[in-house]
């Protein structure tokens, strides 16, 4: 009996999914990682934390901070520089994505390795628990403007003023109330690796899939020569 077109398409999709999963497992094994989560956490996130310890902290402009991370990841970071130069790992910044025929979206940073998907990161500078972190960041993942075909992503907060611990603690309940997946509240207490100002979350997307987000926060509060905090407003005006 002849199979319907719909059935044939479903079978092809299942086979394609199985093939992709098998290829990803093969690629991860060759790279030395047990799972994609292991890759995301112990390569991408760990590299970001490693770079933070080297880069300059004297800027509060989001693009300049991001560009310093990118430069270090490409040139200095022992976890990523060789793989990037050998074109095993691809690092993109200001990554443009076609959301629809008439709309494009731009992610700050993305990592990708053939067969292992893409890991997109949105960066936000913070002076307090700003709702723009949700509306201009997490929302893009929820609405499939970022990471449409992937299951994980990252949010990076550059704290340029205020108390970083307080900002992180005040953001958690806001994140919990933003399209949060039921039953995953424990993620808000789970750090990213051992980095203290961090947590994780899981959100429902508009296509009924979920996105797992890693949230890391880094201190870029300006200091004077006496190592005393200088209010960000004294150095630059406006957002």
C-alpha positions as CSV (number, residue, x, y, z in Angstrom):
1,X,0.0,0.0,0.0
2,X,1.3,3.4,-0.9
3,X,2.3,5.7,2.0
4,X,0.7,9.1,2.2
5,X,2.9,12.1,1.7
6,X,2.3,13.2,5.2
7,X,3.4,9.9,6.7
8,X,6.5,9.9,4.4
9,X,7.4,13.4,5.6
10,X,7.0,12.4,9.2
11,X,9.3,9.4,8.8
12,X,11.9,11.5,7.0
13,X,11.8,14.0,9.8
14,X,12.2,11.3,12.5
15,X,15.2,9.8,10.5
16,X,16.8,13.2,10.2
17,X,16.4,13.8,13.9
18,X,18.0,10.5,14.7
19,X,20.8,11.1,12.3
20,X,21.5,14.6,13.8
21,X,21.5,13.2,17.3
22,X,23.9,10.4,16.3
23,X,26.2,12.9,14.6
24,X,26.2,15.2,17.6
25,X,27.0,12.3,19.9
26,X,29.9,11.3,17.6
27,X,31.2,14.9,17.4
28,X,30.9,15.5,21.2
29,X,32.8,12.3,21.8
30,X,35.6,13.3,19.5
31,X,35.8,16.7,21.2
32,X,36.0,15.1,24.6
33,X,32.6,16.2,26.0
34,X,29.9,13.8,27.4
35,X,26.9,15.9,26.3
36,X,26.0,19.2,24.8
37,X,25.4,20.6,28.3
38,X,28.9,19.6,29.2
39,X,30.2,21.4,26.0
40,X,28.2,24.5,26.8
41,X,29.2,24.7,30.5
42,X,32.8,23.5,30.4
43,X,33.9,25.1,27.1
44,X,31.7,28.2,26.4
45,X,30.8,29.4,29.9
46,X,34.1,28.4,31.4
47,X,35.9,30.3,28.7
48,X,33.8,33.4,29.3
49,X,34.7,33.2,33.0
50,X,38.4,32.6,32.2
51,X,38.5,35.6,29.9
52,X,36.9,37.9,32.5
53,X,39.9,37.6,34.7
54,X,42.2,39.0,32.0
55,X,40.3,41.7,30.3
56,X,40.2,45.4,31.3
57,X,37.5,46.5,33.6
58,X,37.7,50.3,32.9
59,X,34.8,50.5,30.5
60,X,31.1,50.6,31.1
61,X,30.0,50.6,27.5
62,X,28.3,47.3,26.5
63,X,29.9,47.0,23.1
64,X,33.4,47.7,24.4
65,X,33.1,45.1,27.1
66,X,31.8,42.6,24.7
67,X,34.5,43.3,22.2
68,X,37.2,42.7,24.9
69,X,35.7,39.3,25.6
70,X,35.7,38.5,21.9
71,X,39.3,39.6,21.5
72,X,40.5,37.5,24.4
73,X,38.5,34.4,23.3
74,X,40.1,34.7,19.9
75,X,43.7,35.6,20.9
76,X,44.4,34.7,24.5
77,X,42.0,32.2,26.0
78,X,43.6,28.7,26.3
79,X,40.2,27.0,26.0
80,X,39.1,28.6,22.7
81,X,41.9,30.3,20.8
82,X,43.4,27.2,19.2
83,X,40.0,25.8,18.1
84,X,39.0,29.1,16.7
85,X,42.3,29.5,14.7
86,X,41.9,25.9,13.4
87,X,38.2,26.7,12.5
88,X,36.8,24.0,14.7
89,X,35.0,26.5,16.8
90,X,33.3,29.5,15.2
91,X,32.9,32.6,17.3
92,X,30.5,35.3,15.9
93,X,29.6,38.7,17.4
94,X,26.7,40.9,16.3
95,X,25.2,37.8,14.8
96,X,22.3,38.6,12.5
97,X,19.4,36.2,12.3
98,X,16.5,36.2,9.9
99,X,13.4,36.0,12.1
100,X,11.0,36.4,9.2
101,X,10.9,37.8,5.7
102,X,10.7,41.3,7.0
103,X,12.5,41.1,10.4
104,X,16.1,40.5,11.5
105,X,17.4,40.1,15.0
106,X,21.0,40.6,16.2
107,X,22.6,38.5,19.0
108,X,25.7,39.8,20.8
109,X,27.8,36.6,20.6
110,X,27.4,33.0,19.4
111,X,29.5,29.9,19.5
112,X,29.1,27.0,17.1
113,X,30.8,23.8,16.2
114,X,29.7,21.7,13.2
115,X,27.2,19.1,14.3
116,X,26.8,20.6,17.8
117,X,24.4,23.4,17.2
118,X,24.8,27.0,18.0
119,X,25.0,28.6,21.5
120,X,23.7,32.2,21.4
121,X,24.4,34.8,24.1
122,X,22.7,38.1,24.8
123,X,24.6,40.7,26.8
124,X,23.0,43.4,28.9
125,X,24.6,46.1,31.1
126,X,23.0,46.6,34.4
127,X,22.8,49.2,37.2
128,X,19.9,47.4,39.0
129,X,17.4,44.6,38.3
130,X,16.3,46.2,35.1
131,X,13.2,44.7,33.3
132,X,15.0,45.3,30.1
133,X,17.0,42.2,31.0
134,X,13.7,40.3,30.4
135,X,12.0,42.4,27.7
136,X,15.1,43.0,25.7
137,X,16.9,39.7,26.4
138,X,15.0,36.6,27.6
139,X,12.0,37.6,25.5
140,X,14.1,37.2,22.3
141,X,14.7,33.6,23.2
142,X,11.0,33.0,24.2
143,X,9.8,34.5,20.9
144,X,12.2,32.4,18.8
145,X,14.2,35.4,17.6
146,X,17.2,33.7,19.1
147,X,18.1,29.9,19.2
148,X,15.0,28.8,17.4
149,X,16.5,25.4,16.6
150,X,18.5,25.0,19.8
151,X,17.6,24.1,23.4
152,X,20.1,26.3,25.3
153,X,21.3,29.8,25.4
154,X,23.1,32.4,27.6
155,X,22.4,35.7,29.2
156,X,25.4,37.8,30.4
157,X,25.0,40.8,32.7
158,X,27.7,43.4,32.8
159,X,27.1,45.2,36.1
160,X,28.3,48.8,35.8
161,X,26.8,50.2,39.0
162,X,25.0,49.0,42.2
163,X,25.5,45.8,44.2
164,X,26.0,42.8,42.0
165,X,24.7,40.3,44.6
166,X,21.6,42.4,45.2
167,X,20.9,42.8,41.5
168,X,21.2,39.0,40.9
169,X,18.9,38.3,43.8
170,X,16.3,40.9,42.7
171,X,16.3,39.5,39.1
172,X,15.5,35.9,40.1
173,X,11.8,36.5,41.0
174,X,11.3,38.6,37.9
175,X,12.8,35.8,35.7
176,X,10.7,33.3,37.6
177,X,7.5,35.2,36.5
178,X,8.6,35.5,32.9
179,X,7.3,32.5,30.8
180,X,8.9,30.2,33.3
181,X,8.5,26.5,32.9
182,X,6.6,24.8,35.7
183,X,8.6,22.5,37.9
184,X,12.0,24.0,37.2
185,X,12.2,26.6,40.0
186,X,15.2,24.8,41.5
187,X,17.3,26.1,38.5
188,X,17.2,29.6,40.0
189,X,19.4,28.3,42.9
190,X,21.8,26.5,40.6
191,X,25.0,28.2,39.7
192,X,26.7,28.1,36.4
193,X,29.8,26.1,37.2
194,X,31.2,27.6,40.4
195,X,30.6,31.2,39.5
196,X,28.8,32.8,42.4
197,X,26.8,35.6,40.7
198,X,24.9,33.2,38.4
199,X,21.8,31.1,38.1
200,X,19.9,29.1,35.5
201,X,16.3,29.1,34.2
202,X,14.0,27.4,31.8
203,X,11.3,29.1,29.8
204,X,8.3,28.1,27.6
205,X,8.5,29.3,24.0
206,X,5.7,30.3,21.8
207,X,6.1,27.1,19.7
208,X,5.6,24.9,22.8
209,X,9.3,24.1,23.1
210,X,11.5,25.2,26.0
211,X,14.8,27.0,26.3
212,X,17.3,26.5,29.0
213,X,19.2,29.7,29.9
214,X,22.5,30.2,31.7
215,X,22.8,33.6,33.5
216,X,26.2,34.9,34.4
217,X,27.0,38.3,35.9
218,X,30.3,40.2,35.8
219,X,31.5,43.2,37.9
220,X,32.4,46.2,35.7
221,X,31.8,48.8,38.3
222,X,34.4,51.6,37.7
223,X,37.0,52.2,40.3
224,X,39.4,55.1,40.9
225,X,43.1,54.7,41.8
226,X,42.1,54.1,45.4
227,X,39.9,51.2,44.4
228,X,36.8,53.0,45.5
229,X,33.6,52.6,43.5
230,X,32.8,55.5,41.3
231,X,29.1,56.0,40.3
232,X,28.7,55.1,36.7
233,X,26.7,58.4,36.1
234,X,29.9,60.3,36.9
235,X,31.7,58.8,34.0
236,X,29.0,58.6,31.3
237,X,25.6,60.1,30.9
238,X,22.5,58.2,29.6
239,X,22.0,54.6,28.6
